[in-house]
């Protein structure tokens, strides 16, 4: 059976979620909020609140505001909103960045701020693939990604959530050269990667065999879990 290939995750999101029925959206760990901005272009009835814990990235986001998009500096483990304010929560490659001892608290907070039958869309990288083998030389996320998945399973087992669907897919990733990889994956503001010369050389050595005449092509295996809030007693 062929693996599902998706280049734009919004296509998957829209196939799984009726956005007309879930117009009040919160994105947790939005980074540069690229997905939120694209989502607003597709969904004329949506209003999005985008949370980012990193102070520097949040400041950058405030310099590029747009209608129907509100930026807030906060983490998923402490969401500064009242109960049942949102229809849909998005966590795109952000759940595993929550401190391990606060993963359960983060899902409890999302549960609190979602309306009855509200949806939580969690997209997480699977710890596999050639790109992962390059990344793990300086940012090994095996343990945190496994913890994030365990937390999702425990949340469903608790009865607070029901799983609507689980989707596995591959997302193509392209870098023009190693310099672009270094800028996008090592030099990001919200992570401090200060690589010594030996480590940087090892990363380059593992990256370079993937270079072709038009750059390096990878596929990133992904998992999306769509959960529905179960009404609490």
GIUR-V779977 format. One record per residue. N is the residue number from 1. RES is the residue in one small letter. OMEGA is omega in degrees with one decimal (none if undefined). Layout:
n->(N,N)
res->(RES,RES)
omega->(OMEGA,OMEGA)
This chain:
n->(1,2,3,4,5,6,7,8,9,10,11,12,13,14,15,16,17,18,19,20,21,22,23,24,25,26,27,28,29,30,31,32,33,34,35,36,37,38,39,40,41,42,43,44,45,46,47,48,49,50,51,52,53,54,55,56,57,58,59,60,61,62,63,64,65,66,67,68,69,70,71,72,73,74,75,76,77,78,79,80,81,82,83,84,85,86,87,88,89,90,91,92,93,94,95,96,97,98,99,100,101,102,103,104,105,106,107,108,109,110,111,112,113,114,115,116,117,118,119,120,121,122,123,124,125,126,127,128,129,130,131,132,133,134,135,136,137,138,139,140,141,142,143,144,145,146,147,148,149,150,151,152,153,154,155,156,157,158,159,160,161,162,163,164,165,166,167,168,169,170,171,172,173,174,175,176,177,178,179,180,181,182,183,184,185,186,187,188,189,190,191,192,193,194,195,196,197,198,199,200,201,202,203,204,205,206,207,208,209,210,211,212,213,214,215,216,217,218,219,220,221,222,223,224,225,226,227,228,229,230,231,232,233)
res->(x,x,x,x,x,x,x,x,x,x,x,x,x,x,x,x,x,x,x,x,x,x,x,x,x,x,x,x,x,x,x,x,x,x,x,x,x,x,x,x,x,x,x,x,x,x,x,x,x,x,x,x,x,x,x,x,x,x,x,x,x,x,x,x,x,x,x,x,x,x,x,x,x,x,x,x,x,x,x,x,x,x,x,x,x,x,x,x,x,x,x,x,x,x,x,x,x,x,x,x,x,x,x,x,x,x,x,x,x,x,x,x,x,x,x,x,x,x,x,x,x,x,x,x,x,x,x,x,x,x,x,x,x,x,x,x,x,x,x,x,x,x,x,x,x,x,x,x,x,x,x,x,x,x,x,x,x,x,x,x,x,x,x,x,x,x,x,x,x,x,x,x,x,x,x,x,x,x,x,x,x,x,x,x,x,x,x,x,x,x,x,x,x,x,x,x,x,x,x,x,x,x,x,x,x,x,x,x,x,x,x,x,x,x,x,x,x,x,x,x,x,x,x,x,x,x,x,x,x,x,x,x,x)
omega->(-177.0,-179.6,178.2,179.1,179.8,178.6,179.3,-174.5,175.7,176.8,178.1,179.6,-178.0,176.4,-177.0,-172.8,172.7,-175.1,176.6,178.8,-178.1,-171.2,-177.6,-168.6,171.5,173.8,-175.3,-174.7,-169.7,-175.2,178.2,175.3,-179.9,-178.6,-180.0,179.5,178.7,179.9,178.4,178.9,-178.7,-172.1,-175.7,-178.4,-176.6,166.9,-172.8,169.7,-174.5,-179.4,174.9,-176.1,-176.5,-175.0,-177.7,179.2,178.5,178.9,176.9,179.9,-178.3,179.0,-176.0,-177.4,178.5,179.8,177.2,177.8,-179.7,178.0,178.9,175.9,-178.9,176.6,-178.3,-178.1,178.5,-174.1,-172.9,177.2,-179.9,-179.2,170.8,178.8,-171.7,177.8,-172.8,174.7,-179.6,172.5,-176.4,-178.7,-177.6,-176.2,-177.1,175.4,175.5,176.9,-173.3,-177.2,-179.8,179.6,178.9,177.2,179.6,179.7,175.1,177.7,178.3,177.7,-177.8,-172.5,175.8,174.6,177.3,-176.6,174.6,-173.6,173.1,179.3,-177.8,178.0,-175.8,174.2,172.9,-177.1,-178.8,173.8,-175.7,179.3,177.7,179.9,174.0,-175.3,-173.1,177.0,179.6,-178.7,-176.1,-175.0,-176.3,-175.0,-176.1,177.6,177.4,178.9,178.6,179.4,177.5,-179.2,177.2,-179.5,179.1,179.4,177.5,-179.7,-178.6,-177.8,178.5,-179.2,166.1,180.0,178.5,-178.4,170.5,-175.8,174.3,178.9,176.4,179.0,177.9,178.9,-177.0,173.6,179.5,-177.8,-179.0,179.4,178.4,175.7,-178.9,-178.7,-175.0,-170.7,-179.6,-174.2,-179.6,-173.7,-171.1,174.8,179.3,175.3,175.9,-173.0,173.1,-173.5,-178.7,179.8,179.5,178.0,179.6,177.9,179.0,-178.6,179.0,-179.5,-169.0,178.7,179.9,-179.8,173.9,-178.8,178.8,175.7,-178.3,-179.6,176.4,164.9,179.3,176.8,-174.9,174.9,173.9,172.9,176.9,-177.8,175.3,176.8,174.6,-178.8,180.0,-177.8,none)
